[in-house]
Amino acid sequence: MLSVRLDEATEQRLSEVCQQLGRTKSEVVKESLAEWLERFNPPPRAYELGADLFDQGEVARPPEDPHHRQLWDYLDAKHRTG
């Protein structure tokens, strides 16, 4: 069971519409909520937003410059997880 508090103007408008339609407030609210839930689409998750970007690049190649290569090898050894 659910109770909903409406501001006075909204409840008055709902009552008027229900009277015109010959339906109860509960019927109209249930139908409206069912339609809203049918149309609801949750926002995409972060992975879904970037899925087309993953695994698109090439593996980095070691630099040719000896000094840069030395740093590359040091960092590679430091961060290797295997």
ChimeraX attribute file (.defattr): number of C-alpha atoms within 10 A of each C-alpha:
attribute: neighborCount
match mode: 1-to-1
recipient: residues
	/A:1	2
	/A:2	3
	/A:3	5
	/A:4	6
	/A:5	7
	/A:6	10
	/A:7	8
	/A:8	9
	/A:9	9
	/A:10	11
	/A:11	13
	/A:12	12
	/A:13	11
	/A:14	17
	/A:15	15
	/A:16	13
	/A:17	15
	/A:18	17
	/A:19	12
	/A:20	9
	/A:21	10
	/A:22	9
	/A:23	12
	/A:24	13
	/A:25	16
	/A:26	10
	/A:27	11
	/A:28	15
	/A:29	14
	/A:30	11
	/A:31	12
	/A:32	12
	/A:33	12
	/A:34	12
	/A:35	11
	/A:36	11
	/A:37	10
	/A:38	9
	/A:39	9
	/A:40	9
	/A:41	8
	/A:42	6
	/A:43	8
	/A:44	8
	/A:45	9
	/A:46	8
	/A:47	10
	/A:48	10
	/A:49	10
	/A:50	9
	/A:51	11
	/A:52	9
	/A:53	10
	/A:54	8
	/A:55	8
	/A:56	8
	/A:57	7
	/A:58	6
	/A:59	7
	/A:60	6
	/A:61	7
	/A:62	13
	/A:63	13
	/A:64	9
	/A:65	8
	/A:66	9
	/A:67	9
	/A:68	12
	/A:69	13
	/A:70	14
	/A:71	13
	/A:72	15
	/A:73	12
	/A:74	11
	/A:75	11
	/A:76	12
	/A:77	11
	/A:78	9
	/A:79	8
	/A:80	7
	/A:81	6
	/A:82	4
